[in-house]
Amino acid sequence: MTHPSATTVSIVAGPLVGPVLRRVVGMMAARADLPLDRLDDAILVSDVISERAPRHVRDSAVVVVLEPGDRSLSLRVGPFDPGGCKALVASAAVPGVGNVIEQLADELTIVPQDGSEYLVLRLTYSQ
């Protein structure tokens, strides 16, 4: 069950995934009251997901459920074919930087559902 404050976007895999997801993630990170550095992290993660997720999604669309919390933002991305989440995360390695998703997400989980997988990640801010 999706939380009432959650927003779901379904973007056809293609050139609009990046611009749409970037704006929605920015808006939801601001709604979650994330400070500027974590907002930048959320946008960077969305950029990596936007670039790499379309190669691994099960259908022709990337579906992202964004849920703002108290100084946190959760993203549920999918649906992926089995093994697609691991492939997406593995492809997030940037030379000289490392794995962007693993470094910036505070929580990272693969959730199987109805023969598909969903990548669930959470970015938080704690003082």
ROFIMAR-107057 format. One record per residue (C-alpha): residue in three letters; x, y, z. Coordinates in steps of 0.1 Angstrom, whole numbers, padded with zeros to 4 digits, always signed. Example, Ala and Ser with C-alpha at 12.3 -4.5 7.8 and 13.67 -1.06 7.14 Angstrom:
ALA+0123-0045+0078;SER+0137-0011+0071;
# end
This chain:
MET+0000+0000+0000;THR+0014+0034-0010;HIS+0015+0061+0016;PRO-0008+0091+0010;SER+0022+0115+0006;ALA+0038+0093-0021;THR+0040+0103-0057;THR+0042+0078-0085;VAL+0056+0086-0119;SER+0056+0063-0149;ILE+0079+0074-0177;VAL+0083+0057-0210;ALA+0118+0044-0213;GLY+0136+0069-0234;PRO+0149+0105-0235;LEU+0124+0119-0211;VAL+0132+0097-0181;GLY+0161+0119-0170;PRO+0144+0154-0172;VAL+0112+0142-0157;LEU+0127+0122-0128;ARG+0152+0149-0120;ARG+0125+0175-0115;VAL+0102+0152-0095;VAL+0130+0140-0073;GLY+0141+0176-0067;MET+0106+0186-0058;MET+0101+0156-0034;ALA+0135+0161-0018;ALA+0126+0197-0011;ARG+0092+0186+0003;ALA+0111+0161+0026;ASP+0131+0191+0039;LEU+0164+0176+0029;PRO+0193+0201+0031;LEU+0209+0212-0001;ASP+0238+0187-0001;ARG+0213+0157+0003;LEU+0190+0173-0023;ASP+0220+0173-0047;ASP+0227+0136-0037;ALA+0191+0127-0045;ILE+0193+0144-0079;LEU+0226+0126-0087;VAL+0211+0093-0078;SER+0181+0100-0100;ASP+0204+0109-0129;VAL+0222+0076-0125;ILE+0189+0057-0123;SER+0175+0077-0153;GLU+0205+0068-0174;ARG+0207+0031-0166;ALA+0172+0019-0155;PRO+0157+0018-0190;ARG+0181-0010-0200;HIS+0168-0032-0172;VAL+0131-0025-0168;ARG+0107-0052-0175;ASP+0082-0031-0194;SER+0085-0001-0216;ALA+0083+0023-0187;VAL+0103+0032-0156;VAL+0079+0035-0127;VAL+0092+0054-0096;VAL+0073+0058-0064;LEU+0087+0087-0043;GLU+0078+0090-0007;PRO+0090+0120+0013;GLY+0095+0114+0050;ASP+0109+0134+0079;ARG+0141+0146+0064;SER+0142+0115+0041;LEU+0132+0105+0006;SER+0124+0069-0005;LEU+0124+0058-0041;ARG+0109+0025-0053;VAL+0121+0019-0089;GLY+0110-0009-0113;PRO+0096-0032-0124;PHE+0128-0050-0133;ASP+0134-0085-0147;PRO+0149-0108-0121;GLY+0185-0097-0117;GLY+0178-0063-0131;CYS+0182-0045-0098;LYS+0217-0059-0093;ALA+0226-0051-0128;LEU+0214-0015-0124;VAL+0233-0010-0091;ALA+0264-0026-0106;SER+0262-0003-0136;ALA+0262+0027-0113;ALA+0300+0026-0108;VAL+0317+0058-0121;PRO+0354+0056-0128;GLY+0373+0074-0101;VAL+0342+0079-0079;GLY+0329+0044-0072;ASN+0293+0032-0071;VAL+0271+0063-0068;ILE+0240+0046-0057;GLU+0257+0025-0030;GLN+0277+0055-0017;LEU+0248+0080-0015;ALA+0218+0058-0005;ASP+0214+0052+0032;GLU+0193+0021+0026;LEU+0192-0001-0005;THR+0169-0031-0009;ILE+0158-0054-0037;VAL+0121-0063-0033;PRO+0107-0092-0054;GLN+0071-0088-0064;ASP+0049-0108-0089;GLY+0078-0121-0109;SER+0096-0087-0110;GLU+0120-0068-0088;TYR+0119-0033-0074;LEU+0149-0014-0062;VAL+0140+0005-0030;LEU+0165+0031-0018;ARG+0163+0058+0009;LEU+0183+0090+0014;THR+0181+0105+0048;TYR+0196+0135+0067;SER+0204+0133+0104;GLN+0222+0159+0124;
# end
